[in-house]
């Protein structure tokens, strides 16, 4: 959707899309706020994540999920909730929750607890028979630095186990995993990952504007980005299209 014509804009993929995804972080929106978000920017939202364990305490949860369903926007509960079930030996209960709320996606992560990678891949394979799986690679522990070859190894194994996409960890703050504590991208890590893992298979968590700009400039308008704040969806779309100062001249000479 556009309100008027401008030439020399990058071509965006159309929904439902496999790349160019914008995954939005719902940190506890009300039903009304979810409706307003969809009214203002639903056309640009591909996936909604109900962050970490917020779904456990959010009022009117079923009513809100109905809003997302009616807008044809897939949603899922954050990976920390998956870990909360697993650490309590309640994986089967977690699968029942997915069925109860008719959740089309599930995130498998090990950012808050240690899970043997072989076991993590088994969780992915099991859940992949039920829903589409997003698996998160990286740690929420700022002291735990994973070398690039290991990121590649883990991502490939999780895709092989049945993950639809792998997520590059950054947390909602954007200061761990792919990023230094300052929020700066670990650029060598990202570029090394991309030598082995196709970009369309990765959702990069990039909550900060500077991070989003960096990925758009590296990969293009149709990079998959996640953990986007609810009020940053339209601004991100302008970054993707070169309609914000940060990427203003990036696409001008790329398309006649």
Secondary structure as GFF3:
##gff-version 3
##sequence-region A 1 256
A	DSSP	beta_strand	22	26	.	.	.	ID=ss1
A	DSSP	alpha_helix	31	41	.	.	.	ID=ss2
A	DSSP	three_ten_helix	42	44	.	.	.	ID=ss3
A	DSSP	beta_strand	47	50	.	.	.	ID=ss4
A	DSSP	alpha_helix	54	57	.	.	.	ID=ss5
A	DSSP	alpha_helix	61	70	.	.	.	ID=ss6
A	DSSP	beta_strand	74	77	.	.	.	ID=ss7
A	DSSP	alpha_helix	79	87	.	.	.	ID=ss8
A	DSSP	alpha_helix	91	100	.	.	.	ID=ss9
A	DSSP	beta_strand	105	108	.	.	.	ID=ss10
A	DSSP	alpha_helix	117	127	.	.	.	ID=ss11
A	DSSP	beta_strand	132	137	.	.	.	ID=ss12
A	DSSP	alpha_helix	148	161	.	.	.	ID=ss13
A	DSSP	beta_strand	165	168	.	.	.	ID=ss14
A	DSSP	alpha_helix	187	193	.	.	.	ID=ss15
A	DSSP	three_ten_helix	199	201	.	.	.	ID=ss16
A	DSSP	beta_strand	202	205	.	.	.	ID=ss17
A	DSSP	alpha_helix	209	219	.	.	.	ID=ss18
A	DSSP	beta_strand	225	228	.	.	.	ID=ss19
A	DSSP	three_ten_helix	230	232	.	.	.	ID=ss20
A	DSSP	alpha_helix	233	241	.	.	.	ID=ss21
A	DSSP	three_ten_helix	245	247	.	.	.	ID=ss22
###
